[in-house]
Amino acid sequence: MAAAGGPRHARTAAVRAGGGVLAAAGLVLGGVAAPPAATAATAAITASTDYQAENAQLAQAKTATNHTGYTGTGFVDYTNTTGSAVEFTVSATTAGSASLTFRYANAGAANRPMDIAVNGKVVAAGVAFPPTADWDTWADKTLGVDLAAGTNRIRATATTADGGPNLDRLRVGAAADTTAPSRPGPPSCSAVGPNGLTLGWGAATDDVGVTAYDLYEHGNKLAEAPGTATSWQLTGLTPATTYNLTVIARDGSGNASPASVAVDCTTTASTDPPPSAPGTPTVSAVTATGATLTWAAATDDKGVVAYEIRSGSAVVKTVTGTPPATTATVTGLACDAPFTLSVVARDTAGSSSAPSGTVSFTTGACSADGGVPGSPTALSTGWTIPWGIAWLPDGTSALVTERDSFKVSRLTTGGTRTAVGTVPNAVTTDGEGGLLGIVVDPGWSANHYVYLMHTAAEGNRIVRMTYDGKTLSGYKVLLQGIKKNRYHNGGRLAFGPDGYLYASTGDAQTSSLAQDKNSLNGKILRLTTDGKPAPGNPFGTYVYSYGHRNPQGLAFDRDGRLWEAEFGDSKRDELNLVKPGANYGWPTCEGPCSVAGMTNPKASWPVNEASPSGIAIVRNVVYMAALRGERMWRIPIDGSTENVGTPTSYYVGAYGRLRTVSKVPGADRLWLTTTNADNNGGAADGADKIFTVSIG
């Protein structure tokens, strides 16, 4: 379900890297700010008032008392039909912001969404009312709205054939807290040992109060400390490993601060001797996509807990157990390809052995439908984090963005590179933010429009510029209000067959935003080329799908279906088939799970085998670039079932971190970029390359 992501620390095997439709949320459209959430001084309501649902005006609904736990004299049972509604009449002494809290029960298996309208205008479409344990278990759903002075009509209307949930009451109160805590003070490390350290930081401030601090290693959450703490002990770390640590403050309303500045802390070497090197493996049962390896066990004074089968530094498979087995079948290998593998042992103290000797073999002949990728050929060198690729209509050249320099270049299929401009107002986050996705308007020959996504001072933006064939000019904001943080900024753009613009957004290291349909974060968005919500969107807003962690790759197959690659946290990465209105689970689910109303991925991987970024589709096969996994995955689509075949991996450990893959128009060929110069790869600026790959 979820994915983001973002880059992972190159030396930390267990670590993972990396709104809205209500005016009260401070959404900005076309560069014009909507009214911000009111402060207490301008709130329409200063004290809470309860309005019982049984006393409201009902439409295709009835009062009931056949369940327990309700307040007042009963509750409202919606008829199971679209359009059933309850309308409350409430009063406000002044115009301003207020919070609405609906008390409800839903023992069904699925969410029962409702449109919330104030004085006849829908202010929150498709608000989720997810299942509760049973009809006697009540939950609260709160959102913020603007009220007029005097009488206001608040209507909750069911949007599906299941009707609305059982509704007990509406509580109207002071405006919800929308002010985020301040940025925590710079962190520092003390009491550093081989498997742990104490992280300290300066306290953040908040208008209501800090309730928790989230401690991150790059984009992966390592621990949570209480809001009263200014230090915390981190345990379970790996000896002799550098951790890049930041702190984020949260308040009781879920508002998250910007990440603190980062500190690099290196654990000390273990005093426990590492395991001995495993024996040199032997290989048997070689197939077109796998092989079985067998090796002599390593020894350790405290016990071996895992073996890692590696191709260079990239992990191909991890074997665990007590003790772990000394034979394993490796699957998902590229067909008709050479492999050289070794085995490393890990012990209970987190120490790793020296690698075993290597074994080399070649997998069996290819028989895959849709073709297989050949060996990459370097097309262009001297890049620094080439992030987005957008093809011009003639298919002979593309525009390429560089994340941290904010530059855009034109690159031809012959390898000629020309600078065309720098995107204004772009800023870095010292993580995953910066100049990200780019796409050329399908009508570029007539309008010369180019669309980009980038991080700015206030958050992430989708903007439009003009490219006349020589230089970029103009700058028009289409959509703001997408929150940013150091990691989890999303950033991919793609045009669909319907002519609308699709964009991926991360959860900005605030996981609750992914499930909030009134937020632009943790979503796939769908909008017009003028920056308006696209007609037919499932909730009447920008939101197309939700429950995403850090979605990255976007691509449409030959049947017009949207596929998306997503960073998980510490367990599973994902490939999703995106459907309008679907919930992909984050933060409840990471990878497949069995939660009602949440959509499982079509494929998923352990985090050290993927960290997916860009995807492209050639002959109905998905090609997925992997950062931490240092490989490209090939995943065939079964068009008749909407499922996928067995994923296989190419170039494991051969080219480092792979960021973006793009189909060359009119050819069975890919462009593939590295991202070894980012803050996880550690290579010097200019070290990245763009390769061409033929599909044979």
GIWO-V605226 format. One record per residue. N is the residue number from 1. PHI is phi in radians with two decimals (999 if undefined). PSI is psi in radians with two decimals (none if undefined). D_CENTER is the distance of its C-alpha to the mean C-alpha in Angstrom with 2 decimals. Layout:
BEGIN
N;PHI;PSI;D_CENTER
N;PHI;PSI;D_CENTER
END
This chain:
BEGIN
1;999;-1.11;9.73
2;-1.50;3.11;6.42
3;-2.52;none;4.44
4;999;0.75;3.86
5;1.27;-2.75;5.39
6;2.18;3.12;8.08
7;-1.13;2.69;11.70
8;-1.93;2.68;13.72
9;-1.13;2.28;17.19
10;-1.11;-0.44;19.67
11;-1.90;0.15;22.10
12;-2.06;1.73;20.13
13;-1.15;-0.52;19.87
14;-1.72;0.10;18.24
15;-1.83;2.47;15.60
16;-2.00;2.37;11.86
17;-1.64;-2.74;10.31
18;-1.97;none;7.40
19;999;1.76;14.07
20;2.19;2.75;16.59
21;-2.26;-0.07;19.84
22;-1.61;2.37;22.27
23;-1.05;-0.57;24.60
24;-1.14;-0.30;24.64
25;-1.48;-0.03;21.03
26;1.36;0.50;22.23
27;-1.15;2.51;20.54
28;-2.11;2.21;21.87
29;-2.05;2.34;22.76
30;0.98;0.47;24.51
31;1.48;0.03;24.86
32;-1.89;2.14;26.82
33;-1.30;2.33;25.69
34;-1.35;2.85;26.08
35;-1.03;2.30;27.99
36;-1.26;2.88;26.17
37;-1.03;2.45;26.30
38;-1.25;2.59;29.87
39;-1.44;3.05;31.10
40;-1.00;-0.55;33.57
41;-1.21;-0.42;36.39
42;-2.00;0.24;35.32
43;-1.24;2.50;34.07
44;-1.28;-0.48;35.83
45;-2.18;2.30;36.07
46;-1.92;-0.31;37.08
47;-2.36;2.61;37.77
48;-1.31;2.49;36.24
49;-2.33;2.34;38.15
50;-1.68;2.41;37.76
51;-2.16;2.03;38.45
52;-1.30;2.38;39.21
53;-1.13;-0.60;37.84
54;-1.17;-0.28;41.24
55;-1.69;-0.02;42.86
56;-1.49;3.03;40.51
57;-1.42;2.22;41.21
58;-1.93;2.50;40.06
59;-2.31;2.04;39.41
60;0.93;0.82;39.31
61;-2.67;2.84;38.84
62;-2.56;2.73;41.35
63;-1.38;2.46;42.08
64;-2.47;2.82;42.01
65;-2.43;0.28;42.91
66;-1.48;0.14;42.36
67;-2.25;2.87;39.55
68;-1.81;2.94;39.71
69;1.57;-0.03;37.95
70;-1.37;2.84;38.08
71;-1.80;2.94;39.60
72;1.21;-2.55;42.49
73;-1.80;0.02;44.56
74;2.94;-2.85;41.90
75;-2.50;3.02;38.60
76;-1.83;2.26;37.61
77;-1.81;1.93;36.86
78;-1.18;2.48;35.18
79;-1.18;2.49;36.69
80;-1.30;1.34;34.36
81;-2.77;2.59;34.06
82;-1.11;2.35;31.95
83;1.71;-0.17;33.33
84;-1.09;2.50;34.75
85;-2.64;2.73;34.54
86;-2.24;2.27;35.64
87;-2.12;2.17;36.70
88;-1.78;2.56;37.45
89;-1.92;2.06;39.73
90;-2.20;2.83;38.90
91;-2.11;2.56;40.47
92;-2.34;2.35;39.35
93;-1.26;-0.54;41.91
94;-2.40;2.83;40.07
95;-1.30;2.51;37.31
96;2.77;-2.88;33.93
97;-1.59;2.62;30.75
98;-2.59;2.87;30.68
99;-1.87;2.47;28.49
100;-1.98;2.20;28.86
101;-2.12;1.94;28.47
102;-1.61;2.22;29.13
103;-1.69;2.13;30.44
104;-2.49;2.90;29.87
105;-2.35;2.51;30.07
106;-2.60;1.69;28.47
107;-1.56;0.10;29.68
108;-1.25;3.03;28.41
109;-1.48;-0.21;25.82
110;-2.24;2.81;23.46
111;-1.01;2.54;22.12
112;-2.10;1.48;24.89
113;-1.23;2.67;23.41
114;-2.43;2.56;25.78
115;-1.51;2.32;26.24
116;-1.88;2.12;27.50
117;-2.06;2.51;30.16
118;-2.10;2.07;32.27
119;0.96;0.74;35.69
120;1.52;-0.07;34.88
121;-1.98;2.21;31.62
122;-1.21;2.09;28.28
123;-1.85;-0.25;26.14
124;-2.62;1.92;23.24
125;-1.64;2.43;22.72
126;1.06;0.68;21.66
127;-1.11;2.27;21.20
128;-1.33;2.31;20.15
129;-2.14;1.45;22.95
130;-1.24;2.93;21.64
131;-1.05;2.55;24.22
132;-1.88;3.07;26.38
133;-1.08;-0.69;28.49
134;-2.86;-3.11;31.52
135;-1.27;-0.21;33.50
136;-1.67;-0.01;35.02
137;-1.83;2.14;31.75
138;-1.89;2.53;30.67
139;-2.32;2.87;27.40
140;-1.94;2.49;26.59
141;-2.22;2.10;24.24
142;-2.06;2.43;24.35
143;-2.55;2.85;23.54
144;-1.82;2.47;25.19
145;-2.45;2.93;27.62
146;-1.79;2.31;30.50
147;-1.95;2.67;33.98
148;-1.55;2.77;37.28
149;-1.16;2.37;40.40
150;1.68;-2.48;42.43
151;-1.43;2.40;41.58
152;-2.31;2.48;38.10
153;-1.82;2.12;37.16
154;-2.02;2.05;33.83
155;-2.07;2.29;33.15
156;-1.99;1.95;30.62
157;-2.04;2.26;30.66
158;-1.19;2.45;29.29
159;-1.95;0.02;27.29
160;-2.27;2.94;27.64
161;-1.18;-0.24;30.72
162;-1.35;-0.17;30.09
163;1.30;-3.00;31.00
164;-1.55;3.05;29.78
165;-1.30;2.98;29.74
166;-1.13;2.32;32.91
167;-2.08;2.15;33.13
168;-1.60;-0.84;35.19
169;-2.86;2.93;35.07
170;-2.08;2.20;33.39
171;-1.86;2.12;33.42
172;-1.83;2.13;33.44
173;-2.39;-3.01;32.92
174;-1.09;2.72;32.23
175;-0.97;2.47;29.11
176;-1.16;2.69;26.00
177;-1.24;2.10;25.03
178;-2.07;0.15;22.49
179;-1.60;2.12;23.44
180;-1.36;2.66;21.06
181;-1.09;2.82;22.82
182;-1.24;2.89;23.97
183;-1.20;2.27;22.45
184;-1.07;2.71;23.77
185;-1.20;2.84;26.50
186;-0.95;2.30;26.16
187;-1.39;2.79;25.63
188;-2.56;2.81;28.18
189;-2.03;2.50;28.89
190;-2.54;3.01;32.08
191;0.84;0.82;33.58
192;-1.39;2.23;31.68
193;-2.23;-2.97;32.51
194;-1.24;-0.51;31.43
195;-2.14;0.19;28.98
196;-3.00;2.99;28.18
197;-2.84;2.91;28.60
198;-1.87;2.15;28.83
199;-1.75;2.20;26.40
200;-2.01;2.74;28.00
201;-2.74;2.86;26.91
202;-1.42;2.42;28.46
203;-1.10;2.49;28.04
204;-1.53;2.85;25.99
205;-2.06;2.73;27.73
206;-2.67;2.61;26.84
207;-1.17;-0.44;29.05
208;-1.88;-0.77;28.83
209;2.59;2.43;27.85
210;-1.34;2.26;25.16
211;-1.85;-0.35;24.38
212;-2.81;2.73;22.05
213;-2.12;2.27;20.70
214;-1.74;2.25;17.48
215;-1.83;2.14;18.20
216;-2.04;2.51;15.63
217;-1.92;1.89;16.27
218;0.89;-2.21;14.12
219;-1.65;0.18;10.53
220;-1.82;2.21;11.86
221;-1.35;2.07;13.68
222;-1.59;-0.62;17.21
223;-2.83;2.89;19.23
224;-2.26;2.24;19.99
225;-1.96;2.65;23.36
226;-1.16;2.79;25.41
227;-1.15;-0.28;25.87
228;-1.50;-0.18;29.40
229;-1.48;2.61;28.49
230;-2.23;0.24;28.51
231;-2.73;2.74;28.28
232;-2.74;2.49;26.79
233;-1.56;2.16;27.59
234;-1.71;2.29;24.90
235;-2.16;3.02;26.11
236;1.26;0.39;25.32
237;-1.48;2.90;24.68
238;-1.66;2.36;25.92
239;-1.05;2.63;29.25
240;0.92;0.75;29.66
241;-2.24;2.40;25.95
242;-1.56;2.22;24.53
243;-1.95;2.25;21.71
244;-1.71;1.83;20.06
245;-1.94;2.43;19.79
246;-2.38;2.90;18.77
247;-2.25;2.37;19.28
248;-2.14;2.30;17.65
249;-1.65;2.51;20.02
250;-2.23;2.59;19.43
251;-1.85;-3.13;22.11
252;-1.16;-0.32;23.17
253;-1.60;0.05;21.46
254;1.52;0.07;17.98
255;-1.22;2.34;18.09
256;-1.97;2.47;16.54
257;-1.38;2.91;18.33
258;-1.08;2.67;17.37
259;-1.14;2.53;17.06
260;-1.13;2.97;20.55
261;-1.07;2.76;21.88
262;-1.62;2.66;21.20
263;-2.27;2.37;23.90
264;-1.63;2.15;24.45
265;-2.20;2.28;26.29
266;-1.94;2.11;27.81
267;-1.15;2.68;29.01
268;-1.36;2.84;32.59
269;-1.15;2.57;33.87
270;-1.26;2.46;34.64
271;-1.45;-0.21;38.28
272;-1.43;2.24;37.87
273;-1.03;2.41;38.88
274;-1.21;2.85;36.15
275;-1.09;2.78;36.76
276;-1.23;2.79;39.04
277;-1.18;2.38;37.66
278;-1.09;2.83;37.39
279;-1.18;2.70;39.94
280;-1.04;2.20;39.38
281;-1.24;2.71;37.72
282;-1.97;2.75;39.50
283;-2.10;2.52;37.97
284;-2.61;2.99;39.03
285;0.88;0.85;38.04
286;-1.29;2.27;36.32
287;-2.12;-3.01;34.81
288;-1.20;-0.41;33.02
289;-2.28;0.23;29.59
290;-2.99;-3.13;30.46
291;-2.89;2.80;33.13
292;-1.86;2.25;34.39
293;-1.93;2.49;34.85
294;-2.35;2.40;37.37
295;-2.54;2.81;38.19
296;-1.36;2.47;40.43
297;-1.12;2.55;38.92
298;-1.42;2.82;38.29
299;-2.06;2.65;40.12
300;-2.73;2.54;39.11
301;-1.17;-0.43;41.07
302;-1.98;-0.14;38.40
303;2.00;2.37;36.84
304;-1.45;2.33;34.28
305;-1.95;-0.27;31.09
306;-2.81;2.67;29.13
307;-2.10;2.42;29.64
308;-1.95;2.15;27.14
309;-1.55;2.16;28.12
310;-2.17;2.62;27.17
311;-1.98;1.79;27.53
312;1.12;-2.18;28.26
313;-1.67;-0.13;25.62
314;-1.44;2.33;22.92
315;-1.44;2.16;22.77
316;-1.62;-0.66;23.67
317;-2.77;2.50;24.27
318;-1.99;2.29;24.70
319;-1.97;2.12;27.71
320;-2.09;2.96;28.16
321;2.62;3.08;31.07
322;-2.25;1.56;34.18
323;-1.38;2.89;35.33
324;-1.22;2.63;32.85
325;-1.15;2.72;34.38
326;-1.91;0.38;35.81
327;-2.49;2.51;35.13
328;-2.72;2.54;31.92
329;-1.70;2.10;31.07
330;-1.61;2.21;28.38
331;-2.08;3.03;26.76
332;1.33;0.34;24.46
333;-1.46;2.70;26.54
334;-1.17;2.52;27.39
335;-1.35;2.67;30.76
336;0.86;0.81;33.83
337;-2.36;2.54;32.23
338;-1.41;2.51;33.56
339;-2.37;2.48;31.88
340;-2.22;1.99;33.04
341;-2.12;2.64;31.68
342;-2.37;3.06;32.53
343;-2.26;2.37;31.96
344;-2.13;2.41;31.11
345;-1.77;2.53;31.93
346;-2.14;2.51;30.29
347;-1.91;-3.11;32.27
348;-1.14;-0.39;31.79
349;-1.51;-0.01;31.82
350;1.52;0.09;28.84
351;-1.41;2.56;31.16
352;-1.96;2.53;30.87
353;-1.38;2.97;33.89
354;-1.16;2.66;34.94
355;-1.19;2.63;33.86
356;-1.18;3.08;36.35
357;-1.12;2.91;38.19
358;-1.76;2.72;36.46
359;-2.19;2.39;37.08
360;-2.06;2.52;36.74
361;-2.80;2.93;36.74
362;-2.15;2.27;35.80
363;-1.19;2.91;34.07
364;-1.26;3.06;35.97
365;-1.12;2.64;36.35
366;-1.39;2.50;33.65
367;-2.46;0.32;34.07
368;-1.30;2.39;30.65
369;-1.23;2.65;30.66
370;1.53;0.01;28.81
371;1.45;2.89;29.78
372;-2.33;2.67;28.40
373;-1.35;2.49;27.37
374;-1.54;-2.94;30.12
375;-1.29;2.36;30.23
376;-1.14;2.54;28.32
377;-2.13;2.25;30.63
378;-1.14;2.15;29.87
379;-1.67;-0.71;30.01
380;-2.66;2.44;29.34
381;-2.12;3.10;29.08
382;1.45;0.37;28.81
383;-1.66;2.75;25.21
384;-2.22;1.79;22.87
385;0.97;1.08;19.14
386;-1.16;2.10;19.50
387;-1.91;-0.91;16.09
388;-2.04;2.57;16.77
389;-2.27;2.25;19.68
390;-2.32;2.10;21.44
391;-1.43;2.41;24.70
392;-1.38;2.75;27.80
393;-1.00;-0.53;29.79
394;-1.37;-0.13;32.46
395;1.27;0.15;30.05
396;-1.76;-0.12;31.87
397;-2.74;2.80;29.47
398;-2.42;2.71;25.93
399;-1.61;2.35;24.42
400;-2.19;2.28;22.18
401;-1.67;2.61;20.22
402;-1.99;2.18;20.24
403;-1.03;-0.90;17.47
404;-1.59;-0.33;19.69
405;-1.66;-0.21;23.00
406;1.14;0.37;21.80
407;-1.63;2.62;24.22
408;-2.11;2.31;24.40
409;-2.20;2.73;26.78
410;-1.82;2.27;28.33
411;-2.17;2.22;28.70
412;-1.55;2.87;31.15
413;-1.16;-0.25;31.29
414;-1.57;-0.07;34.22
415;1.71;0.13;32.27
416;-1.44;2.22;33.62
417;-1.97;2.32;31.31
418;-2.34;2.29;32.08
419;-1.26;2.37;30.51
420;-2.12;-0.19;29.98
421;2.71;3.04;28.63
422;-2.17;2.40;26.28
423;-1.42;2.13;23.88
424;-1.24;2.79;25.24
425;1.20;0.07;23.51
426;-1.41;2.48;20.61
427;-2.35;2.78;19.93
428;-1.68;2.84;18.14
429;-2.04;0.15;16.30
430;1.01;0.56;17.60
431;-2.72;-1.88;14.16
432;-1.87;-0.06;11.48
433;-1.45;2.93;12.96
434;2.42;-2.58;15.92
435;-1.51;2.08;16.91
436;-1.99;-1.94;14.11
437;-1.32;2.77;14.50
438;-2.57;2.52;17.97
439;-2.63;2.53;19.78
440;-1.67;2.40;23.51
441;-1.02;2.36;25.02
442;-0.98;-0.45;26.67
443;-1.74;0.53;29.80
444;-1.00;-0.63;29.64
445;-1.02;-0.49;33.24
446;-1.71;-0.66;34.41
447;-1.91;-0.29;32.06
448;1.05;0.51;30.55
449;-1.50;2.47;27.20
450;-2.28;2.41;24.06
451;-1.97;2.42;20.66
452;-2.38;2.72;18.29
453;-2.12;2.31;15.19
454;-2.61;2.81;15.73
455;-1.51;2.36;15.53
456;-2.17;-3.05;18.78
457;-1.05;-0.71;20.73
458;-1.64;-0.25;19.50
459;2.83;-2.75;15.82
460;-1.67;2.51;14.03
461;-2.21;2.64;16.36
462;-1.90;2.18;16.96
463;-2.28;2.87;20.52
464;-2.17;2.37;23.33
465;-2.28;2.99;25.92
466;-1.94;2.28;28.98
467;-2.10;1.97;29.67
468;-1.57;0.18;33.34
469;1.78;-0.21;33.33
470;-2.23;-0.83;34.13
471;-2.40;2.72;32.18
472;-1.48;2.46;29.29
473;-2.63;3.01;30.60
474;1.16;2.84;29.94
475;-2.89;1.97;26.81
476;-2.24;2.16;25.76
477;-1.36;2.16;22.84
478;-1.66;-0.65;21.54
479;-2.67;2.21;18.81
480;-2.08;-2.99;18.09
481;1.52;0.11;16.87
482;-1.57;1.95;13.15
483;-1.12;2.64;12.81
484;-2.10;2.88;12.14
485;-2.76;-3.04;12.35
486;-1.04;-0.70;13.05
487;-2.18;3.02;9.54
488;1.13;0.99;5.93
489;-1.85;0.02;7.57
490;1.04;-2.37;6.09
491;2.16;-0.07;9.67
492;-1.43;2.57;10.89
493;-2.22;2.54;13.96
494;-2.72;2.50;16.20
495;-1.57;2.36;19.38
496;-1.55;2.93;20.03
497;-1.05;-0.34;23.50
498;-1.42;-0.05;24.09
499;1.50;0.06;24.09
500;-1.72;2.77;21.20
501;-1.64;2.23;18.29
502;-1.89;2.44;14.72
503;-2.41;2.47;11.80
504;-1.78;2.39;8.00
505;-2.24;2.46;6.77
506;-1.52;3.02;4.36
507;-1.48;0.10;6.17
508;0.96;0.63;8.60
509;1.00;0.51;9.25
510;-2.31;1.56;10.73
511;-1.07;-0.49;9.42
512;-1.11;-0.41;12.18
513;-1.14;-0.48;10.94
514;-1.11;-0.57;8.58
515;-1.61;-0.11;12.01
516;-1.54;1.84;14.01
517;-1.27;-0.12;14.99
518;-1.65;0.19;16.85
519;-2.00;2.60;13.88
520;-1.50;-0.05;12.19
521;-1.67;2.59;8.88
522;1.21;0.69;5.93
523;-2.40;2.88;7.97
524;-1.81;2.16;9.69
525;-1.78;2.69;12.78
526;-2.38;2.11;16.24
527;-2.47;2.85;19.01
528;-1.39;2.96;22.45
529;-1.25;-0.14;23.57
530;-1.74;0.08;25.10
531;1.52;0.34;21.92
532;-1.77;2.75;22.77
533;-1.01;2.35;20.92
534;-1.23;2.46;21.79
535;-1.01;2.46;24.58
536;1.52;0.01;23.80
537;-1.04;2.53;20.29
538;-1.12;-0.46;20.15
539;-2.00;0.15;20.31
540;1.28;0.27;22.29
541;-2.21;-2.89;19.59
542;-1.26;-0.35;16.90
543;-1.28;2.20;14.48
544;-1.79;-0.76;14.49
545;-2.55;2.84;12.03
546;-2.51;-3.13;10.01
547;1.38;0.52;8.61
548;-1.81;2.55;4.93
549;-1.55;-1.10;2.90
550;-2.60;1.37;1.08
551;-1.22;2.42;3.82
552;-2.16;-1.27;6.88
553;-1.27;2.42;10.15
554;-2.34;2.30;12.09
555;-2.78;2.54;15.71
556;-1.79;2.40;18.52
557;-1.53;-3.11;21.08
558;-1.19;-0.28;24.82
559;-1.67;0.16;24.83
560;1.40;0.26;22.44
561;-1.57;2.53;19.52
562;-1.67;2.18;15.91
563;-1.92;2.60;13.87
564;-2.52;2.36;10.20
565;-1.83;2.47;8.82
566;-2.50;2.39;5.61
567;-1.29;2.22;5.64
568;-1.46;-3.00;7.32
569;-1.68;-1.36;9.14
570;-2.23;0.03;12.80
571;-2.08;-1.18;13.74
572;-2.33;2.40;12.18
573;-1.64;2.90;9.92
574;-2.42;2.64;10.00
575;-2.09;2.10;11.64
576;-2.02;2.53;11.74
577;-1.67;2.00;14.57
578;-1.57;2.20;13.48
579;-2.03;2.55;16.29
580;-1.06;2.31;17.04
581;1.43;-0.06;16.64
582;-1.35;2.63;14.95
583;-1.90;2.08;12.87
584;-1.71;0.23;10.39
585;1.73;-0.46;11.00
586;-1.19;2.42;8.55
587;-1.64;0.08;10.17
588;-1.14;-0.72;13.35
589;-2.15;2.54;12.45
590;-2.38;1.82;10.80
591;1.48;-2.91;12.36
592;-1.12;2.49;15.50
593;-2.68;3.12;17.15
594;-2.13;0.79;20.01
595;-1.69;2.21;19.07
596;-1.01;2.39;20.75
597;1.50;-0.03;18.83
598;-1.99;2.44;15.56
599;-1.70;2.23;14.90
600;-1.38;2.64;14.80
601;-1.20;2.78;13.32
602;-1.40;-0.43;16.11
603;-2.67;2.65;15.71
604;-2.60;2.78;14.11
605;-2.42;2.64;15.07
606;-1.02;2.56;15.79
607;-1.10;-0.50;13.51
608;-1.42;0.00;16.50
609;-1.84;-0.04;17.05
610;-2.45;-1.68;13.91
611;1.11;1.15;10.86
612;-1.30;2.50;10.37
613;-2.11;-1.75;10.17
614;-1.39;2.70;12.58
615;-2.33;2.73;14.41
616;-2.52;2.75;17.86
617;-2.16;2.18;20.33
618;-2.23;2.16;24.02
619;0.90;0.76;26.58
620;1.04;0.58;24.03
621;-2.12;2.28;22.44
622;-1.49;2.25;18.76
623;-1.93;2.20;18.59
624;-2.17;2.11;15.39
625;-1.40;2.41;15.41
626;-2.14;2.30;14.49
627;-1.43;-1.33;14.42
628;-1.08;-0.60;15.52
629;-1.23;-0.31;17.10
630;0.89;0.92;19.17
631;-2.81;2.97;19.82
632;-2.02;2.23;19.26
633;-1.63;2.47;18.78
634;-1.97;2.11;20.93
635;-2.26;1.85;20.13
636;-1.28;2.46;22.88
637;-1.65;2.30;22.35
638;-1.63;1.71;25.01
639;-1.09;-0.48;25.56
640;-1.35;-0.43;27.94
641;-2.00;-0.08;25.75
642;1.08;0.42;22.20
643;-1.94;-3.13;21.53
644;-2.19;2.75;21.24
645;-1.46;-2.90;23.74
646;-1.25;2.14;23.65
647;-1.21;2.49;21.15
648;-2.28;2.66;23.08
649;-2.02;2.57;22.25
650;-2.24;2.62;24.00
651;1.10;0.60;24.89
652;-1.05;2.03;23.76
653;1.28;0.04;24.22
654;-1.42;-0.58;26.30
655;-2.19;0.11;24.44
656;1.46;-2.59;21.92
657;-1.34;2.18;18.26
658;-1.85;2.22;17.44
659;-1.80;-0.94;14.99
660;-2.30;2.42;15.87
661;-2.26;2.37;18.01
662;-2.48;2.39;19.87
663;-1.35;2.31;22.80
664;-1.31;2.19;26.08
665;-1.03;2.41;27.60
666;1.25;0.23;30.64
667;-2.55;2.64;30.40
668;-1.49;1.23;29.06
669;-2.59;2.60;27.54
670;-2.10;2.65;24.23
671;-1.81;2.40;23.36
672;-2.32;2.19;21.31
673;-1.93;2.59;20.34
674;-1.65;2.87;20.16
675;-2.46;0.81;18.41
676;-1.31;-0.23;20.83
677;-1.59;0.13;21.71
678;-1.40;3.14;18.48
679;-1.29;-0.09;18.71
680;-1.73;-0.58;17.81
681;-1.29;-0.65;20.11
682;1.39;0.04;22.94
683;-1.36;2.84;24.97
684;-1.22;2.72;27.02
685;-0.95;2.47;26.19
686;1.52;0.03;27.26
687;-1.47;-0.19;26.60
688;-1.46;2.76;24.01
689;-2.34;2.80;25.19
690;-2.08;2.16;24.62
691;-1.85;2.74;26.06
692;-1.89;2.52;27.38
693;-2.35;2.14;27.25
694;-1.54;2.46;29.64
695;-1.75;2.01;28.99
696;-1.87;none;32.32
END
